[in-house]
Amino acid sequence: MKRIALIVFCLLAAAVTAVATVSADPPRASLKSPLCVTAMDPVSRAISITAVMRPVSGTMKMQLKFDLLRRTGSGHPFTRVHGGDLNTWLSPTDPTLGQHPSDKWNLIKQVVDLKAPATYRFRVSFRWLGTKARVLGTATRNSPSCFEPELRPDLQVRTIDVRAVTGRTNVDAYIALIRNAGASATGPFDVQFSDGDVLRTRAVADLAAHSSTRVTFIGPLCTAGTATVTADPTDTVDDLNRANNALSVVCSASSSGKSHGRIVLSR
């Protein structure tokens, strides 16, 4: 009985060893080294992944396809990003790679110049081809998500408040509310006032993220023409949206701050 028990134990041990050997076999398709680079400059934003592929029995050719998916809001679905060799089946430069059981194909994929704010991830498709391009098997793997925040400042001229100037009958005060709605400080920039031939500039040393400042100009009476205030007229700041950098108030004979009190123009 002891001998029979010993034989059974040895057989069980051999079975456990065999299972362990199978489970230790490296995966045929995997992803590694995910990279997510956030930056203020869109060109410097990047997502990267390394796809690792090993042959299955009978493989004559291995192929990979990278799909980059983007979601612009939590309630929005992921959609494909198009460009370059995305959504295209790729093969090793060595056409014989994959025909030997010990072969391994590592392929790094990086995409830069990402729009923000958005969440990105790779969907990588693997397929193994045998003789006559017969598909032996397929697999799909998803990379971790990469959130790209929008980090640039966003200067805006929010309002222009026109007021009379005490003791001066031939001018008005134009008070502009300048806001940085972005996620980073601006650094120094100018604010410009223009009304016909009148052009004046004020310097702002810095404007922190999500903060505002008021800049006052003394200009002609608001009785005719158009007065415009522009934040950063020389494009010094890496601004997210320059379309909201200027605001104009149309003046008329009945709109003088002296005759009718304040005039407030807001975006």
C-alpha positions as CSV (number, residue, x, y, z in Angstrom):
1,M,0.0,0.0,0.0
2,K,2.8,2.4,0.8
3,R,4.4,1.7,-2.6
4,I,1.1,2.3,-4.4
5,A,0.6,5.6,-2.4
6,L,4.1,6.7,-3.3
7,I,3.4,6.0,-7.0
8,V,0.2,8.0,-6.8
9,F,1.9,10.9,-5.1
10,C,4.7,10.9,-7.7
11,L,2.1,11.0,-10.5
12,L,0.3,13.8,-8.8
13,A,3.5,15.7,-8.4
14,A,4.3,15.2,-12.1
15,A,0.9,16.5,-13.0
16,V,1.3,19.6,-10.9
17,T,4.7,20.2,-12.5
18,A,3.2,19.9,-15.9
19,V,0.4,22.4,-15.1
20,A,3.0,24.8,-13.7
21,T,5.0,24.5,-16.9
22,V,2.0,25.3,-19.1
23,S,1.0,28.2,-16.9
24,A,4.5,29.6,-17.1
25,D,4.4,29.7,-20.9
26,P,4.6,33.4,-21.9
27,P,1.4,35.0,-23.3
28,R,1.2,35.1,-27.1
29,A,-0.1,38.7,-27.0
30,S,0.5,41.4,-24.3
31,L,1.0,45.1,-23.8
32,K,3.7,46.6,-21.6
33,S,5.4,50.0,-20.8
34,P,2.4,52.3,-21.0
35,L,3.3,56.0,-21.1
36,C,1.1,59.0,-20.7
37,V,2.8,62.4,-21.1
38,T,0.8,65.6,-20.2
39,A,2.0,69.0,-21.2
40,M,0.9,72.6,-21.8
41,D,2.2,72.5,-25.4
42,P,0.0,70.1,-27.5
43,V,3.0,68.9,-29.5
44,S,4.6,67.5,-26.3
45,R,1.5,65.5,-25.2
46,A,1.9,61.8,-25.9
47,I,0.6,58.3,-25.3
48,S,2.8,55.3,-25.9
49,I,2.5,51.5,-25.6
50,T,4.7,48.5,-26.4
51,A,3.0,45.5,-28.0
52,V,4.6,42.1,-27.5
53,M,3.7,39.2,-29.8
54,R,4.9,35.6,-29.9
55,P,4.0,33.0,-32.5
56,V,1.4,30.2,-32.2
57,S,1.9,26.8,-33.7
58,G,2.0,27.0,-37.5
59,T,2.6,30.8,-37.7
60,M,4.1,32.1,-41.0
61,K,3.4,35.7,-40.3
62,M,2.5,37.9,-37.3
63,Q,0.5,41.2,-37.6
64,L,-0.5,44.0,-35.3
65,K,-3.0,46.9,-35.6
66,F,-3.1,49.9,-33.3
67,D,-6.3,51.8,-32.8
68,L,-6.2,55.0,-30.8
69,L,-9.5,55.8,-29.1
70,R,-10.4,59.2,-27.7
71,R,-13.2,60.3,-25.3
72,T,-13.9,64.1,-24.9
73,G,-16.2,63.8,-21.9
74,S,-17.3,61.4,-19.2
75,G,-20.7,60.9,-20.9
76,H,-19.3,60.5,-24.4
77,P,-18.3,57.3,-26.1
78,F,-14.7,56.5,-27.3
79,T,-14.2,57.2,-30.9
80,R,-11.3,56.4,-33.2
81,V,-8.5,58.8,-33.9
82,H,-7.3,58.7,-37.6
83,G,-3.8,59.5,-38.9
84,G,-0.5,57.9,-39.8
85,D,-0.5,54.1,-39.7
86,L,-3.3,53.9,-37.0
87,N,-6.0,51.4,-37.9
88,T,-3.6,49.6,-40.3
89,W,-2.3,46.1,-40.1
90,L,1.5,46.1,-39.6
91,S,4.0,43.3,-40.1
92,P,7.6,42.8,-38.9
93,T,10.4,44.2,-41.1
94,D,11.8,40.6,-41.1
95,P,9.1,38.6,-42.9
96,T,10.3,35.4,-41.3
97,L,9.8,36.6,-37.8
98,G,7.3,34.3,-36.1
99,Q,8.2,31.2,-37.9
100,H,10.3,29.9,-35.1
101,P,8.7,29.1,-31.7
102,S,11.1,31.3,-29.7
103,D,10.5,34.4,-31.8
104,K,9.2,37.5,-30.2
105,W,8.1,40.8,-31.8
106,N,8.2,44.0,-29.8
107,L,6.6,47.0,-31.4
108,I,6.4,50.5,-29.8
109,K,3.6,52.8,-30.8
110,Q,3.6,56.5,-29.8
111,V,1.2,59.2,-30.8
112,V,1.9,62.9,-30.1
113,D,0.2,66.2,-30.5
114,L,-2.9,65.2,-28.6
115,K,-6.0,67.4,-28.3
116,A,-7.2,68.2,-24.8
117,P,-9.1,67.8,-22.6
118,A,-9.6,64.2,-23.5
119,T,-9.0,60.6,-22.4
120,Y,-7.1,58.3,-24.7
121,R,-6.3,54.6,-24.9
122,F,-4.9,52.1,-27.4
123,R,-6.8,49.1,-28.6
124,V,-4.3,46.7,-30.1
125,S,-5.3,43.8,-32.3
126,F,-3.1,40.8,-32.9
127,R,-3.5,38.1,-35.6
128,W,-1.4,35.1,-36.6
129,L,-1.4,33.9,-40.2
130,G,-0.4,30.4,-41.4
131,T,0.1,29.1,-44.9
132,K,-1.9,30.8,-47.7
133,A,-2.6,33.7,-45.2
134,R,-5.0,31.5,-43.3
135,V,-5.9,33.2,-39.9
136,L,-4.8,30.9,-37.1
137,G,-6.0,33.1,-34.3
138,T,-6.7,36.7,-33.1
139,A,-6.5,38.6,-29.9
140,T,-7.3,42.1,-28.7
141,R,-5.7,44.0,-25.8
142,N,-6.5,47.5,-24.3
143,S,-4.0,49.8,-22.8
144,P,-4.6,51.8,-19.6
145,S,-6.4,55.1,-20.1
146,C,-4.4,58.4,-20.5
147,F,-6.1,61.6,-19.5
148,E,-4.8,64.7,-21.2
149,P,-5.9,67.9,-19.3
150,E,-5.9,71.3,-21.1
151,L,-3.2,73.2,-19.3
152,R,-2.8,76.3,-21.3
153,P,-4.0,79.7,-20.1
154,D,-7.1,81.2,-21.8
155,L,-7.2,85.0,-21.8
156,Q,-10.7,86.6,-22.2
157,V,-12.0,90.2,-22.3
158,R,-15.1,89.6,-20.3
159,T,-16.6,93.1,-19.9
160,I,-16.0,96.7,-20.8
161,D,-17.5,99.2,-18.4
162,V,-17.7,102.8,-19.7
163,R,-17.9,105.5,-17.1
164,A,-17.7,109.3,-16.9
165,V,-14.5,110.8,-15.5
166,T,-15.1,113.3,-12.7
167,G,-13.9,116.8,-13.7
168,R,-13.2,115.9,-17.3
169,T,-15.8,116.5,-19.9
170,N,-14.0,115.4,-23.0
171,V,-13.1,111.8,-22.1
172,D,-14.6,108.6,-20.7
173,A,-13.0,105.8,-18.7
174,Y,-13.1,102.3,-20.2
175,I,-12.6,99.6,-17.6
176,A,-12.0,96.1,-19.0
177,L,-12.3,93.0,-17.0
178,I,-9.6,90.5,-18.2
179,R,-10.0,86.9,-17.1
180,N,-7.6,83.9,-17.4
181,A,-10.1,81.0,-17.6
182,G,-7.3,78.5,-18.3
183,A,-5.4,76.2,-16.0
184,S,-2.0,77.9,-16.0
185,A,-0.7,81.4,-15.3
186,T,-0.1,83.6,-18.3
187,G,3.2,85.3,-17.6
188,P,3.5,89.0,-18.7
189,F,1.3,90.3,-21.5
190,D,-0.2,93.6,-22.8
191,V,-3.8,94.8,-22.9
192,Q,-4.6,97.2,-25.8
193,F,-7.3,99.8,-26.2
194,S,-8.2,101.2,-29.6
195,D,-10.8,103.8,-30.6
196,G,-10.3,105.3,-34.0
197,D,-6.8,106.9,-34.1
198,V,-6.4,106.4,-30.3
199,L,-4.2,103.4,-29.4
200,R,-3.1,102.8,-25.8
201,T,-1.4,99.8,-24.1
202,R,-1.2,98.7,-20.5
203,A,1.2,95.9,-19.2
204,V,0.0,93.1,-17.0
205,A,2.8,91.3,-15.1
206,D,1.0,88.0,-14.8
207,L,-2.5,86.6,-14.4
208,A,-3.0,83.4,-12.4
209,A,-5.2,80.5,-13.5
210,H,-8.9,81.2,-13.0
211,S,-8.3,84.8,-11.9
212,S,-9.3,88.2,-13.2
213,T,-7.9,91.8,-13.3
214,R,-9.4,95.1,-14.3
215,V,-7.5,97.4,-16.7
216,T,-8.6,101.0,-17.0
217,F,-8.0,103.2,-20.1
218,I,-8.9,106.9,-20.5
219,G,-10.2,107.4,-24.0
220,P,-12.4,109.6,-26.2
221,L,-16.0,110.1,-25.3
222,C,-18.1,107.1,-26.1
223,T,-20.2,109.0,-28.6
224,A,-19.2,107.6,-32.0
225,G,-17.3,104.7,-33.5
226,T,-16.1,101.5,-31.9
227,A,-13.8,101.1,-28.9
228,T,-12.1,97.7,-28.6
229,V,-10.0,96.1,-25.9
230,T,-7.7,93.3,-26.8
231,A,-5.8,91.0,-24.4
232,D,-2.4,90.0,-25.6
233,P,-2.5,91.7,-29.0
234,T,1.1,90.5,-29.8
235,D,0.4,86.8,-29.2
236,T,2.9,86.6,-26.4
237,V,0.9,84.0,-24.4
238,D,0.4,80.4,-25.5
239,D,-3.4,81.0,-25.4
240,L,-5.9,78.2,-25.7
241,N,-8.5,80.3,-27.6
242,R,-7.7,83.6,-29.1
243,A,-11.2,84.1,-30.4
244,N,-12.3,85.6,-27.0
245,N,-9.3,87.9,-26.6
246,A,-11.1,91.0,-27.8
247,L,-14.3,92.8,-27.0
248,S,-15.8,95.9,-28.6
249,V,-18.3,98.5,-27.5
250,V,-20.2,100.4,-30.2
251,C,-20.5,104.0,-29.2
252,S,-23.2,106.4,-30.3
253,A,-24.2,110.0,-29.5
254,S,-26.6,108.7,-26.9
255,S,-24.2,106.4,-25.2
256,S,-21.7,108.8,-23.5
257,G,-20.9,107.9,-20.0
258,K,-21.4,111.5,-19.1
259,S,-24.9,111.9,-20.3
260,H,-26.4,108.5,-19.4
261,G,-24.4,107.0,-16.6
262,R,-22.6,103.7,-17.0
263,I,-22.5,101.5,-20.1
264,V,-21.5,97.9,-19.4
265,L,-20.7,95.6,-22.3
266,S,-20.3,91.9,-21.4
267,R,-19.5,88.8,-23.3
